[in-house]
Amino acid sequence: MGADVIQIFHMTKLSVNINKIATLRNSRGGDTPNLLRVATDIESFGAQGITIHPRPDERHIRYEDAYDLKEIVKTEYNIEGNPIEAFKELVLAIKPTQVTLVPDAIDNITSNAGWDTIANQTYLKEVVSEFKNAGIRTSIFIDTDLKLIEAAANTGTDRIELYTENFAVEYAKGNKDVVKKYADAANLANTLGMGVNAGHDLSLENIAFFAQNVPYLDEVSIGHALISESLYLGLENVVNMYIHKLSI
């Protein structure tokens, strides 16, 4: 018999951002839908992570939610946000699996830019070091500019998260070549010893193409599209549709 051939596949994890569940709950002032129950269900449906992005005004995820979720999330727990003092205190107290640093302003509706890792080099080094010393994996939300990717590596971060809004917009127009700059960014990040995450406007329409064309993709964080698609197709079904598309 010939020698066995072992193929190693790079599995991309799905982390579901549950901010929109909190938004729906907060709109009525009660506890429906129950955030913790939804997070538990999402994990039971097969998702490999839960993501939250608490903002200072707590308009969706509340800081209390972040603590409560720590007790029930069994997969990877990812907390995103701008590392202001209150956010840093929250993350250091909870010690999630991963913290994703996002440079969003207090009044942003949603994240709309990655870090300038050159201009903010010293600051990011300090923040990354503080979180890593606490045993928390760090990731920096970033655009595809290769100079910024190189500067991100100099901060000591474990991973980057590629900001994918431009990909989603161009893909919807039929401009599929846009994925090349994300592939180039991922290749460089891997060469520099960083893991690669991605998120923002990824959907069932574009996720398979993105995952098939961007190497070394460790994790995608998806919230708005996934929850919106679930209104028509059902949450359990949609979670499994994403998992399937990530494994094609």
C-alpha positions, -999 to +999 in steps of 0.1 A: +000+000+000+012+035-007+018+060+020-013+078+033-017+113+020-029+138+046-045+170+034-046+199+058-075+223+053-075+258+067-108+261+085-123+295+087-144+300+119-177+319+119-181+343+148-216+358+150-220+394+160-251+397+182-253+435+184-285+435+163-302+411+188-295+436+216-308+464+194-341+446+190-343+439+227-336+475+237-362+488+213-389+476+237-371+481+270-376+445+281-357+413+277-371+399+245-353+385+226-331+373+254-295+379+244-280+351+264-305+325+250-298+337+215-260+334+220-264+299+234-286+289+205-262+303+179-234+282+194-256+251+194-264+258+157-227+254+150-211+289+151-176+288+165-177+322+182-198+351+195-188+387+189-201+418+206-192+455+200-203+475+231-203+513+225-201+540+252-238+549+249-247+512+252-273+516+224-272+479+217-248+458+237-246+469+273-215+465+294-236+443+317-243+420+287-205+416+282-201+403+317-232+381+315-220+366+282-187+356+297-205+331+319-223+313+290-202+316+258-185+282+253-168+289+220-146+319+212-157+352+228-146+383+208-151+418+221-147+447+196-143+483+203-123+515+206-099+510+235-109+540+256-104+535+293-138+522+301-135+496+273-101+485+284-113+481+319-142+460+307-120+437+285-093+433+312-120+423+337-137+398+314-106+384+296-124+372+264-107+349+239-100+379+216-102+417+217-106+435+183-094+471+184-116+493+162-111+531+158-147+541+158-159+575+170-184+576+199-212+587+176-205+563+147-235+543+136-211+515+126-174+511+121-163+528+089-125+528+088-096+508+099-067+520+120-039+541+107-013+519+123+015+543+113+001+574+130-011+554+160+019+531+163+030+540+198-006+540+212-014+506+196+018+491+209+008+501+244-028+488+241-018+455+224+009+449+251-016+455+279-041+430+265-016+404+255+000+405+290-034+397+303-035+366+281-060+380+256-055+375+218-054+408+200-066+418+166-065+452+148-093+463+125-075+475+093-078+484+057-058+466+029-030+492+026+002+470+027+022+497+046-005+497+073-003+459+074+035+461+080+030+487+107+004+466+124+029+438+127+052+462+145+026+467+172+029+431+183-007+423+175-016+386+171-040+392+142-055+418+119-092+420+109-096+431+073-123+458+069-144+443+041-170+470+032-153+480+000-151+444-010-189+439-005-198+471-024-176+463-054-186+426-054-222+436-056-213+457-087-197+427-103-161+439-097-147+406-084-111+417-089-114+438-058-107+406-038-071+406-049-061+434-026-076+414+004-056+384-007-024+404-009-030+418+025-037+384+040-006+370+023+016+397+038+000+394+072+008+357+072+044+364+061+047+388+090+034+362+115-001+376+120-034+357+118-062+371+095-098+378+104-123+397+083-156+415+088-181+441+077-208+437+051-199+400+044-231+381+036-244+348+022-241+364-013-204+371-011-189+350+018-180+319-003-162+339-029-143+359-003-132+328+017-122+309-015-100+338-027-084+351+006-058+328+020-050+322+057-085+334+068-089+324+104-122+339+113-150+360+099-173+381+121-208+386+107-237+403+123-260+427+103-263+405+072-267+373+091-294+385+114-312+402+085-311+371+064-324+351+094-356+371+093-365+352+061-346+320+063-344+313+101-314+317+124-303+281+127-306+276+089-286+308+082-258+299+106-254+265+089-255+281+055-225+303+064-206+274+079-212+254+047-201+283+024-169+288+045-160+251+040-166+250+002 
